[in-house]
Amino acid sequence: MGLSNIYIWYNITGTEGLSNFVENTIAVTLKRFYEQITRIEVHLTDENGHKSGINDKRCVLEARLEGMQPIAVTAHNDTIQAALKSALDKLKSALDTSLGRLQNH
């Protein structure tokens, strides 16, 4: 996998800086899983729209793995960046669990 296989959808105002942050954070965090991941989808949403709120930013990550069902996680936080990092922590843990099971068989 490479950065070309990361797809980002926004329901917020997405900037080039935010896209770069998302891609770079994913690249660093999931580097050791690149051989197994064929695609990552990122969905970033502000659930309250233009109003502010606590934990109203949502990040959904879906990792598609060769020969396996996709793994999806969701995280909420006060900022998109924090929601992304929380979702990546969950995804990393789920990948460890799923791929660890395969290696044990």
All heavy atoms as an XYZ file, in Angstrom:
823
protein
N       0.848     -1.178      0.000
C       0.000      0.000      0.000
C       0.889      1.235      0.000
O       1.985      1.207      0.489
C      -0.874      0.017      1.254
C      -1.890      1.136      1.214
S      -2.826      1.321      2.720
C      -1.926      2.649      3.464
N       0.384      2.300     -0.500
C       1.080      3.573     -0.439
C       0.075      4.665     -0.190
O      -1.112      4.411     -0.035
N       0.545      5.882     -0.136
C      -0.363      6.997      0.107
C      -1.415      7.131     -0.982
O      -2.456      7.722     -0.762
C       0.420      8.299      0.231
C       1.249      8.441      1.498
C       1.953      9.785      1.510
C       0.392      8.296      2.735
N      -1.198      6.549     -2.137
C      -2.189      6.647     -3.206
C      -3.428      5.797     -2.910
O      -4.441      5.940     -3.572
C      -1.575      6.222     -4.537
O      -1.173      4.872     -4.468
N      -3.365      4.924     -1.933
C      -4.494      4.068     -1.584
C      -5.232      4.555     -0.348
O      -5.914      3.788      0.311
C      -4.033      2.632     -1.369
C      -3.571      2.001     -2.664
O      -3.880      2.501     -3.737
N      -2.830      0.933     -2.573
N      -5.075      5.820     -0.003
C      -5.811      6.426      1.100
C      -6.846      7.361      0.492
O      -6.510      8.266     -0.258
C      -4.875      7.203      2.045
C      -3.852      6.267      2.684
C      -5.695      7.921      3.124
C      -2.794      6.975      3.512
N      -8.106      7.103      0.793
C      -9.205      7.898      0.243
C      -9.890      8.635      1.382
O     -10.267      8.021      2.378
C     -10.196      6.994     -0.499
C      -9.522      6.276     -1.635
C      -8.936      5.027     -1.453
C      -9.430      6.872     -2.887
C      -8.294      4.380     -2.490
C      -8.789      6.234     -3.938
C      -8.218      4.984     -3.727
O      -7.568      4.355     -4.763
N     -10.051      9.951      1.237
C     -10.592     10.786      2.305
C     -11.889     11.440      1.831
O     -11.925     12.038      0.763
C      -9.585     11.879      2.712
C      -8.233     11.259      3.088
C     -10.136     12.710      3.869
C      -7.111     12.264      3.248
N     -12.938     11.297      2.658
C     -14.213     11.961      2.397
C     -14.492     12.921      3.539
O     -14.299     12.585      4.702
C     -15.370     10.949      2.314
C     -15.361     10.207      1.032
C     -16.036     10.542     -0.102
C     -14.653      9.015      0.727
N     -15.782      9.619     -1.092
C     -14.940      8.675     -0.615
C     -13.791      8.196      1.440
C     -14.401      7.559     -1.238
C     -13.259      7.086      0.816
C     -13.567      6.783     -0.505
N     -14.944     14.108      3.189
C     -15.215     15.138      4.192
C     -16.692     15.500      4.200
O     -17.304     15.622      3.160
C     -14.460     16.430      3.875
C     -12.968     16.306      3.831
C     -12.308     16.213      2.617
C     -12.226     16.311      4.994
C     -10.937     16.112      2.565
C     -10.852     16.220      4.951
C     -10.208     16.120      3.734
O      -8.849     16.027      3.682
N     -17.224     15.721      5.386
C     -18.499     16.410      5.536
C     -18.171     17.711      6.283
O     -18.993     18.272      6.942
C     -19.468     15.511      6.296
C     -20.466     16.259      7.141
O     -20.153     17.246      7.782
N     -21.669     15.779      7.170
N     -16.920     18.117      6.185
C     -16.413     19.349      6.793
C     -15.631     20.082      5.712
O     -15.412     19.537      4.639
C     -15.486     19.052      8.001
C     -14.313     18.173      7.550
C     -16.247     18.408      9.132
C     -13.240     18.004      8.583
N     -15.190     21.282      6.015
C     -14.343     21.993      5.067
C     -12.955     21.358      5.121
O     -12.261     21.456      6.127
C     -14.253     23.484      5.430
O     -15.569     24.014      5.454
C     -13.416     24.230      4.421
N     -12.595     20.670      4.057
C     -11.302     20.005      4.004
C     -10.289     20.868      3.283
O     -10.569     21.397      2.211
N      -9.136     21.031      3.886
C      -8.070     21.812      3.275
C      -6.947     20.879      2.855
O      -6.887     19.725      3.282
C      -7.512     22.850      4.261
O      -6.909     22.146      5.366
C      -8.605     23.772      4.769
N      -6.066     21.394      2.042
C      -4.906     20.598      1.647
C      -4.057     20.254      2.870
O      -3.532     19.156      2.980
C      -4.069     21.355      0.613
C      -2.947     20.528      0.044
C      -2.197     21.239     -1.067
O      -2.771     22.135     -1.708
O      -1.026     20.888     -1.270
N      -3.951     21.190      3.805
C      -3.188     20.932      5.026
C      -3.785     19.798      5.838
O      -3.060     18.951      6.367
N      -5.117     19.759      5.916
C      -5.775     18.678      6.646
C      -5.561     17.354      5.922
O      -5.261     16.337      6.558
C      -7.271     18.966      6.814
C      -8.082     17.893      7.539
C      -7.542     17.643      8.954
C      -9.548     18.289      7.601
N      -5.678     17.353      4.615
C      -5.442     16.124      3.840
C      -4.028     15.610      4.054
O      -3.811     14.411      4.249
C      -5.675     16.363      2.351
O      -7.026     16.608      2.101
N      -3.058     16.509      4.036
C      -1.666     16.107      4.268
C      -1.489     15.542      5.669
O      -0.796     14.542      5.860
C      -0.719     17.286      4.055
C      -0.598     17.662      2.590
O      -0.858     16.861      1.701
N      -0.226     18.903      2.337
N      -2.115     16.195      6.669
C      -2.037     15.711      8.040
C      -2.617     14.300      8.142
O      -2.010     13.408      8.735
C      -2.783     16.653      9.001
C      -2.884     16.117     10.398
C      -1.807     16.217     11.266
C      -4.040     15.487     10.835
C      -1.895     15.703     12.556
C      -4.134     14.982     12.112
C      -3.056     15.084     12.980
N      -3.779     14.088      7.539
C      -4.442     12.779      7.589
C      -3.559     11.720      6.934
O      -3.286     10.667      7.519
C      -5.834     12.839      6.912
C      -6.423     11.450      6.726
C      -6.786     13.716      7.718
N      -3.089     11.989      5.729
C      -2.266     11.012      5.002
C      -0.965     10.700      5.738
O      -0.573      9.536      5.850
C      -1.981     11.513      3.593
C      -3.205     11.507      2.707
C      -2.955     12.095      1.334
O      -1.800     12.477      1.026
O      -3.925     12.180      0.570
N      -0.288     11.734      6.236
C       0.984     11.515      6.931
C       0.791     10.776      8.244
O       1.592      9.895      8.591
C       1.704     12.839      7.161
C       2.199     13.446      5.866
O       2.470     12.746      4.897
N       2.297     14.759      5.834
N      -0.269     11.111      8.979
C      -0.530     10.437     10.250
C      -0.836      8.961     10.019
O      -0.340      8.087     10.736
C      -1.684     11.131     11.008
O      -1.344     12.506     11.201
C      -1.933     10.490     12.358
N      -1.631      8.670      9.010
C      -1.942      7.278      8.679
C      -0.677      6.546      8.239
O      -0.422      5.418      8.678
C      -3.027      7.205      7.582
C      -4.373      7.641      8.163
C      -3.118      5.802      6.991
C      -5.464      7.814      7.130
N       0.119      7.174      7.388
C       1.340      6.541      6.883
C       2.277      6.155      8.014
O       2.810      5.042      8.043
C       2.043      7.470      5.896
N       2.463      7.039      8.966
C       3.371      6.772     10.083
C       2.788      5.711     11.025
O       3.469      4.770     11.426
C       3.675      8.085     10.855
C       4.381      7.811     12.159
C       4.503      9.016      9.986
N       1.511      5.864     11.358
C       0.887      4.992     12.348
C       0.724      3.555     11.847
O       0.900      2.605     12.608
C      -0.493      5.549     12.756
O      -0.324      6.898     13.207
C      -1.113      4.730     13.871
N       0.397      3.382     10.575
C       0.090      2.043     10.059
C       1.187      1.466      9.165
O       0.964      0.492      8.454
C      -1.233      2.077      9.287
C      -2.454      2.526     10.089
C      -3.694      2.505      9.210
C      -2.658      1.664     11.322
N       2.379      2.038      9.236
C       3.477      1.635      8.355
C       3.738      0.127      8.380
O       3.915     -0.500      7.351
C       4.741      2.399      8.718
C       5.892      2.126      7.804
C       7.084      2.977      8.137
C       8.195      2.701      7.151
N       9.332      3.574      7.348
N       3.717     -0.466      9.555
C       4.062     -1.893      9.635
C       2.987     -2.817      9.066
O       3.219     -3.993      8.860
C       4.406     -2.293     11.065
C       3.264     -2.270     12.024
C       3.803     -2.561     13.430
N       2.776     -2.433     14.413
C       2.219     -3.468     15.025
N       2.603     -4.692     14.737
N       1.284     -3.283     15.922
N       1.814     -2.274      8.768
C       0.726     -3.071      8.198
C       0.592     -2.892      6.684
O      -0.305     -3.459      6.072
C      -0.619     -2.682      8.843
C      -0.660     -2.913     10.324
C      -0.614     -1.842     11.196
C      -0.754     -4.192     10.846
C      -0.668     -2.032     12.567
C      -0.801     -4.403     12.218
C      -0.753     -3.321     13.078
N       1.465     -2.101      6.068
C       1.307     -1.742      4.655
C       1.238     -2.949      3.730
O       0.550     -2.912      2.727
C       2.429     -0.816      4.212
C       2.083      0.643      4.355
C       1.021      1.060      5.137
C       2.814      1.611      3.704
C       0.708      2.398      5.270
C       2.508      2.954      3.833
C       1.454      3.324      4.612
O       1.141      4.650      4.734
N       1.936     -4.018      4.037
C       1.918     -5.174      3.145
C       0.558     -5.853      3.128
O       0.181     -6.461      2.123
C       3.005     -6.170      3.541
C       4.389     -5.676      3.224
C       5.456     -6.693      3.553
O       5.142     -7.894      3.662
O       6.606     -6.268      3.698
N      -0.197     -5.757      4.215
C      -1.497     -6.413      4.296
C      -2.650     -5.513      3.860
O      -3.693     -5.993      3.451
C      -1.778     -6.891      5.736
C      -0.884     -8.012      6.201
C       0.418     -7.521      6.822
O       0.601     -6.342      7.077
N       1.338     -8.439      7.049
N      -2.493     -4.195      3.980
C      -3.572     -3.263      3.662
C      -3.547     -2.907      2.183
O      -2.513     -2.534      1.641
C      -3.443     -1.971      4.502
C      -3.605     -2.281      5.995
C      -4.484     -0.953      4.065
C      -3.330     -1.088      6.895
N      -4.711     -3.049      1.539
C      -4.798     -2.686      0.125
C      -5.417     -1.307     -0.070
O      -5.219     -0.683     -1.108
C      -5.619     -3.722     -0.663
O      -6.924     -3.800     -0.094
C      -4.951     -5.086     -0.625
N      -6.190     -0.850      0.930
C      -6.871      0.440      0.798
C      -7.329      0.894      2.174
O      -7.706      0.080      3.006
C      -8.068      0.257     -0.131
C      -8.985      1.428     -0.278
C     -10.173      1.019     -1.165
N     -11.162      2.067     -1.238
C     -11.563      2.627     -2.351
N     -11.066      2.228     -3.501
N     -12.471      3.561     -2.344
N      -7.326      2.216      2.387
C      -7.876      2.800      3.604
C      -8.847      3.896      3.208
O      -8.522      4.746      2.377
C      -6.786      3.386      4.518
C      -5.903      2.276      5.060
C      -7.411      4.182      5.664
C      -4.831      2.748      6.002
N     -10.040      3.858      3.788
C     -11.017      4.912      3.580
C     -11.158      5.703      4.876
O     -11.236      5.123      5.952
C     -12.369      4.335      3.166
C     -12.317      3.689      1.806
C     -13.668      3.221      1.329
O     -14.690      3.553      1.961
O     -13.696      2.513      0.308
N     -11.174      7.017      4.734
C     -11.280      7.917      5.877
C     -12.520      8.784      5.672
O     -12.656      9.422      4.627
C     -10.038      8.833      5.984
C     -10.129      9.731      7.204
C      -8.751      8.020      5.986
N     -13.419      8.789      6.652
C     -14.617      9.638      6.593
C     -14.561     10.585      7.793
O     -14.577     10.129      8.938
C     -15.896      8.794      6.647
C     -16.012      7.853      5.500
N     -16.700      8.185      4.350
C     -15.523      6.608      5.299
C     -16.631      7.162      3.504
N     -15.925      6.200      4.057
N     -14.475     11.872      7.508
C     -14.399     12.892      8.559
C     -15.691     13.696      8.559
O     -16.101     14.213      7.522
C     -13.207     13.807      8.311
C     -11.849     13.098      8.227
C     -10.773     14.068      7.780
C     -11.498     12.468      9.564
N     -16.313     13.815      9.733
C     -17.619     14.450      9.841
C     -17.686     15.356     11.055
O     -17.176     15.009     12.130
C     -18.721     13.370      9.991
O     -18.574     12.418      8.949
C     -20.101     13.965      9.947
N     -18.345     16.494     10.893
C     -18.713     17.355     12.014
C     -20.202     17.131     12.224
O     -21.026     17.569     11.430
C     -18.422     18.820     11.694
C     -18.719     19.746     12.853
O     -19.456     19.344     13.779
O     -18.219     20.879     12.834
N     -20.550     16.406     13.273
C     -21.940     15.984     13.472
C     -22.888     17.127     13.842
O     -24.091     16.991     13.708
C     -22.003     14.874     14.512
C     -21.317     13.615     14.015
C     -21.424     12.453     14.960
O     -21.503     12.661     16.186
O     -21.435     11.317     14.458
N     -22.344     18.242     14.322
C     -23.187     19.386     14.666
C     -23.150     20.479     13.610
O     -23.678     21.561     13.827
C     -22.763     19.985     16.014
C     -23.168     19.120     17.172
O     -24.042     18.278     17.052
N     -22.511     19.310     18.303
N     -22.503     20.206     12.501
C     -22.420     21.211     11.443
C     -21.691     22.459     11.912
O     -20.604     22.382     12.464
N     -22.311     23.597     11.736
C     -21.668     24.870     12.063
C     -21.702     25.182     13.560
O     -21.034     26.091     14.016
C     -22.328     26.001     11.275
C     -23.781     26.182     11.614
N     -24.745     25.338     11.124
C     -24.411     27.071     12.402
C     -25.926     25.723     11.598
N     -25.755     26.772     12.365
N     -22.475     24.427     14.354
C     -22.526     24.663     15.802
C     -21.366     23.935     16.473
O     -20.942     22.882     16.027
C     -23.847     24.147     16.384
C     -25.077     24.840     15.818
C     -26.337     24.277     16.436
C     -26.634     22.947     15.776
N     -27.859     22.309     16.225
N     -20.878     24.496     17.567
C     -19.817     23.808     18.295
C     -20.436     22.833     19.286
O     -21.591     22.972     19.680
C     -18.926     24.814     19.026
O     -19.691     25.525     19.977
N     -19.671     21.845     19.662
C     -20.162     20.855     20.608
C     -19.029     19.972     21.090
O     -17.953     19.939     20.504
N     -19.284     19.260     22.148
C     -18.282     18.356     22.715
C     -18.341     17.030     21.964
O     -19.413     16.485     21.729
C     -18.550     18.142     24.215
C     -18.416     19.467     24.957
C     -17.605     17.102     24.791
C     -18.825     19.409     26.407
N     -17.182     16.535     21.593
C     -17.061     15.260     20.884
C     -17.954     15.191     19.644
O     -18.542     14.155     19.349
C     -17.371     14.082     21.820
C     -16.297     13.874     22.853
O     -15.134     14.199     22.633
N     -16.664     13.332     23.988
N     -18.037     16.284     18.905
C     -18.913     16.308     17.731
C     -18.174     16.023     16.419
O     -18.781     15.979     15.367
C     -19.669     17.628     17.632
C     -18.756     18.810     17.366
O     -17.570     18.739     17.739
O     -19.232     19.807     16.801
N     -16.871     15.793     16.495
C     -16.098     15.447     15.299
C     -15.954     13.922     15.272
O     -15.591     13.293     16.256
C     -14.713     16.089     15.315
C     -14.692     17.591     15.557
C     -15.499     18.372     14.561
C     -15.357     19.859     14.738
N     -16.155     20.442     15.794
N     -16.281     13.352     14.109
C     -16.235     11.891     13.986
C     -15.269     11.495     12.886
O     -15.218     12.110     11.817
C     -17.624     11.349     13.661
C     -17.638      9.824     13.524
C     -19.003      9.297     13.235
N     -19.406      9.765     11.907
C     -20.613      9.615     11.408
N     -21.562      9.051     12.116
N     -20.900     10.050     10.200
N     -14.516     10.448     13.149
C     -13.619      9.868     12.156
C     -13.947      8.381     12.046
O     -13.923      7.663     13.045
C     -12.159     10.046     12.565
S     -11.008      9.269     11.399
N     -14.274      7.955     10.833
C     -14.490      6.541     10.560
C     -13.365      6.095      9.635
O     -13.120      6.718      8.600
C     -15.852      6.285      9.882
C     -16.029      4.806      9.548
C     -16.991      6.782     10.756
N     -12.665      5.045     10.030
C     -11.594      4.474      9.209
C     -11.996      3.063      8.810
O     -12.490      2.297      9.646
C     -10.279      4.393      9.992
C      -9.650      5.688     10.457
C      -8.413      5.403     11.299
C      -9.280      6.554      9.266
N     -11.790      2.743      7.557
C     -12.015      1.377      7.087
C     -10.769      0.911      6.370
O     -10.343      1.527      5.386
C     -13.210      1.314      6.151
C     -13.508     -0.094      5.686
C     -14.713     -0.157      4.788
O     -15.836      0.045      5.282
O     -14.512     -0.413      3.578
N     -10.177     -0.154      6.870
C      -8.993     -0.747      6.246
C      -9.417     -1.997      5.497
O     -10.111     -2.856      6.049
C      -7.943     -1.093      7.304
N      -9.038     -2.053      4.249
C      -9.321     -3.249      3.453
C      -8.040     -4.066      3.362
O      -6.993     -3.543      2.988
C      -9.832     -2.852      2.079
C     -11.146     -2.103      2.211
C     -11.702     -1.719      0.886
N     -12.895     -0.936      1.103
C     -14.118     -1.326      0.783
N     -14.293     -2.501      0.229
N     -15.142     -0.550      1.000
N      -8.185     -5.327      3.732
C      -7.039     -6.224      3.777
C      -7.191     -7.306      2.719
O      -8.291     -7.805      2.488
C      -6.941     -6.873      5.157
C      -6.824     -5.856      6.288
C      -7.451     -6.374      7.549
C      -5.376     -5.509      6.498
N      -6.088     -7.666      2.117
C      -6.125     -8.673      1.076
C      -6.628     -9.999      1.626
O      -6.106    -10.522      2.612
C      -4.730     -8.851      0.481
C      -4.730     -9.585     -0.826
C      -3.413     -9.458     -1.547
O      -2.844     -8.358     -1.578
O      -2.962    -10.483     -2.065
N      -7.693    -10.517      1.027
C      -8.226    -11.816      1.413
C      -9.021    -11.834      2.705
O      -9.327    -12.901      3.228
N      -9.361    -10.664      3.256
C     -10.095    -10.604      4.521
C     -11.236     -9.600      4.412
O     -11.262     -8.776      3.508
C      -9.164    -10.161      5.663
C      -8.057    -11.125      5.989
S      -6.974    -10.483      7.293
C      -8.121    -10.365      8.658
N     -12.140     -9.676      5.369
C     -13.198     -8.679      5.461
C     -12.590     -7.339      5.881
O     -11.602     -7.316      6.625
C     -14.243     -9.109      6.506
C     -15.064    -10.302      6.096
C     -15.976     -9.979      4.931
O     -16.576     -8.912      4.870
N     -16.063    -10.898      3.990
N     -13.172     -6.229      5.448
C     -12.671     -4.914      5.880
C     -12.829     -4.758      7.394
O     -13.710     -5.358      8.012
C     -13.574     -3.926      5.154
C     -14.218     -4.691      4.062
C     -14.282     -6.113      4.498
N     -11.969     -3.944      7.971
C     -12.031     -3.617      9.394
C     -12.370     -2.136      9.492
O     -11.673     -1.301      8.919
C     -10.696     -3.903     10.105
C     -10.380     -5.399     10.029
C     -10.736     -3.418     11.542
C      -8.997     -5.758     10.550
N     -13.456     -1.824     10.216
C     -13.878     -0.430     10.362
C     -13.928     -0.048     11.831
O     -14.311     -0.858     12.685
C     -15.244     -0.227      9.718
N     -13.515      1.190     12.117
C     -13.569      1.727     13.479
C     -14.086      3.156     13.412
O     -13.973      3.822     12.384
C     -12.188      1.694     14.179
C     -11.671      0.273     14.334
C     -11.177      2.546     13.430
N     -14.650      3.608     14.531
C     -15.176      4.970     14.631
C     -14.680      5.594     15.917
O     -14.611      4.924     16.952
C     -16.721      4.959     14.641
O     -17.178      4.323     13.459
C     -17.281      6.362     14.717
N     -14.351      6.883     15.859
C     -13.959      7.622     17.062
C     -14.542      9.031     16.996
O     -14.674      9.612     15.922
C     -12.438      7.693     17.179
N     -14.897      9.532     18.154
C     -15.407     10.904     18.300
C     -14.455     11.687     19.188
O     -13.875     11.131     20.121
C     -16.789     10.902     18.960
C     -17.860     10.343     18.099
N     -18.104      8.999     17.990
C     -18.750     10.955     17.284
C     -19.114      8.801     17.161
N     -19.524      9.977     16.715
N     -14.319     12.979     18.914
C     -13.507     13.838     19.762
C     -13.876     15.288     19.473
O     -14.727     15.563     18.626
C     -12.015     13.587     19.524
C     -11.214     13.716     20.799
O     -11.278     14.744     21.466
N     -10.461     12.675     21.140
N     -13.202     16.207     20.173
C     -13.493     17.635     20.006
C     -12.900     18.225     18.730
O     -13.367     19.246     18.242
C     -12.989     18.430     21.209
C     -13.754     18.093     22.477
O     -14.906     17.632     22.378
O     -13.193     18.298     23.570
N     -11.841     17.591     18.200
C     -11.213     18.070     16.964
C     -11.077     16.905     15.992
O     -11.031     15.739     16.397
C      -9.807     18.664     17.208
O      -8.921     17.611     17.625
C      -9.838     19.773     18.248
N     -11.009     17.234     14.719
C     -10.812     16.205     13.693
C      -9.489     15.481     13.920
O      -9.409     14.262     13.798
C     -10.861     16.843     12.281
C     -12.306     17.205     11.935
C     -10.261     15.940     11.226
C     -13.250     16.022     11.756
N      -8.441     16.221     14.261
C      -7.126     15.619     14.459
C      -7.155     14.604     15.610
O      -6.602     13.507     15.493
C      -6.074     16.706     14.732
C      -5.797     17.590     13.550
C      -6.792     18.743     13.371
O      -7.797     18.855     14.058
N      -6.504     19.608     12.404
N      -7.800     14.972     16.721
C      -7.889     14.063     17.863
C      -8.762     12.854     17.530
O      -8.456     11.726     17.934
C      -8.431     14.795     19.082
N      -9.844     13.064     16.785
C     -10.703     11.945     16.385
C      -9.934     10.983     15.478
O     -10.052      9.759     15.612
C     -11.956     12.463     15.683
N      -9.125     11.523     14.560
C      -8.308     10.685     13.686
C      -7.329      9.852     14.503
O      -7.208      8.645     14.293
C      -7.547     11.539     12.666
C      -6.526     10.784     11.813
C      -7.219      9.793     10.880
C      -5.661     11.754     11.020
N      -6.637     10.477     15.427
C      -5.653      9.752     16.233
C      -6.320      8.660     17.068
O      -5.797      7.551     17.184
C      -4.854     10.718     17.106
C      -3.895     11.557     16.276
C      -3.098     12.522     17.116
C      -2.168     13.333     16.239
N      -1.368     14.280     16.988
N      -7.487      8.951     17.627
C      -8.214      7.940     18.406
C      -8.650      6.778     17.513
O      -8.531      5.617     17.894
C      -9.445      8.554     19.075
O      -9.077      9.513     20.023
N      -9.150      7.104     16.329
C      -9.573      6.057     15.401
C      -8.376      5.208     14.959
O      -8.483      3.983     14.836
C     -10.280      6.671     14.195
N      -7.242      5.846     14.731
C      -6.044      5.099     14.337
C      -5.582      4.166     15.445
O      -5.147      3.044     15.166
C      -4.918      6.058     13.941
C      -5.009      6.596     12.523
C      -4.021      7.730     12.312
C      -4.782      5.485     11.503
N      -5.682      4.593     16.698
C      -5.330      3.710     17.814
C      -6.226      2.472     17.813
O      -5.766      1.345     18.003
C      -5.452      4.443     19.154
C      -4.341      5.459     19.378
O      -3.316      5.407     18.665
O      -4.511      6.320     20.268
N      -7.531      2.694     17.601
C      -8.476      1.569     17.552
C      -8.179      0.651     16.365
O      -8.212     -0.578     16.494
C      -9.911      2.083     17.436
C     -10.441      2.739     18.683
C     -11.866      3.204     18.449
C     -12.462      3.867     19.668
N     -13.876      4.262     19.434
N      -7.897      1.256     15.200
C      -7.626      0.453     14.014
C      -6.352     -0.357     14.172
O      -6.296     -1.533     13.803
C      -7.548      1.354     12.775
C      -7.333      0.633     11.447
C      -8.436     -0.386     11.175
C      -7.250      1.641     10.305
N      -5.337      0.262     14.729
C      -4.070     -0.437     14.953
C      -4.280     -1.645     15.857
O      -3.784     -2.742     15.587
C      -3.065      0.544     15.567
C      -1.629      0.115     15.455
C      -0.745      1.311     15.692
C       0.115      1.093     16.889
N       1.045      2.172     17.159
N      -5.058     -1.471     16.909
C      -5.358     -2.568     17.819
C      -6.150     -3.669     17.116
O      -5.868     -4.859     17.272
C      -6.147     -2.026     19.015
O      -6.500     -3.055     19.888
N      -7.142     -3.276     16.310
C      -7.944     -4.261     15.577
C      -7.090     -5.020     14.563
O      -7.253     -6.231     14.385
C      -9.106     -3.572     14.877
N      -6.177     -4.323     13.892
C      -5.284     -4.982     12.940
C      -4.351     -5.954     13.650
O      -4.117     -7.066     13.168
C      -4.477     -3.946     12.155
C      -5.264     -3.138     11.134
C      -4.438     -1.956     10.631
C      -5.703     -4.015      9.963
N      -3.810     -5.541     14.795
C      -2.961     -6.438     15.589
C      -3.718     -7.715     15.928
O      -3.190     -8.816     15.798
C      -2.514     -5.761     16.893
C      -1.276     -4.909     16.716
O      -0.458     -5.196     15.821
O      -1.117     -3.941     17.490
N      -4.961     -7.565     16.370
C      -5.778     -8.714     16.765
C      -6.079     -9.606     15.557
O      -5.856    -10.818     15.606
C      -7.098     -8.244     17.411
O      -6.782     -7.468     18.561
C      -7.966     -9.414     17.803
N      -6.572     -9.035     14.475
C      -6.953     -9.821     13.297
C      -5.756    -10.499     12.643
O      -5.808    -11.679     12.313
C      -7.639     -8.935     12.263
O      -8.868     -8.497     12.746
N      -4.703     -9.761     12.445
C      -3.530    -10.329     11.775
C      -2.771    -11.269     12.697
O      -2.176    -12.234     12.250
C      -2.633     -9.210     11.253
C      -3.298     -8.354     10.164
C      -2.425     -7.163      9.809
C      -3.627     -9.181      8.938
N      -2.835    -11.024     13.996
C      -2.217    -11.926     14.966
C      -2.896    -13.286     14.953
O      -2.251    -14.325     15.047
N      -4.229    -13.286     14.843
C      -4.985    -14.539     14.766
C      -4.579    -15.351     13.538
O      -4.473    -16.562     13.594
C      -6.487    -14.265     14.708
C      -7.097    -13.962     16.025
C      -8.618    -13.969     15.897
N      -9.177    -13.206     16.984
C     -10.067    -12.231     16.863
N     -10.523    -11.919     15.671
N     -10.530    -11.593     17.902
N      -4.392    -14.654     12.427
C      -3.993    -15.363     11.201
C      -2.632    -16.015     11.360
O      -2.410    -17.120     10.896
C      -3.956    -14.388     10.026
C      -5.283    -13.969      9.429
C      -5.054    -12.989      8.290
C      -6.055    -15.168      8.934
N      -1.707    -15.326     12.008
C      -0.358    -15.868     12.181
C      -0.353    -17.053     13.141
O       0.488    -17.937     13.036
C       0.592    -14.784     12.684
C       0.872    -13.744     11.634
C       1.731    -12.608     12.148
O       1.980    -12.506     13.335
N       2.160    -11.749     11.240
N      -1.314    -17.083     14.078
C      -1.371    -18.174     15.049
C      -1.976    -19.446     14.468
O      -1.890    -20.493     15.075
C      -2.159    -17.744     16.297
C      -1.405    -16.712     17.116
O      -0.181    -16.645     17.040
N      -2.134    -15.933     17.890
N      -2.638    -19.348     13.308
C      -3.273    -20.526     12.720
C      -2.322    -21.232     11.814
O      -1.785    -20.968     10.935
C      -4.547    -20.131     11.966
C      -5.705    -19.938     12.888
N      -5.594    -19.346     14.114
C      -7.017    -20.263     12.769
C      -6.762    -19.305     14.707
N      -7.659    -19.856     13.904
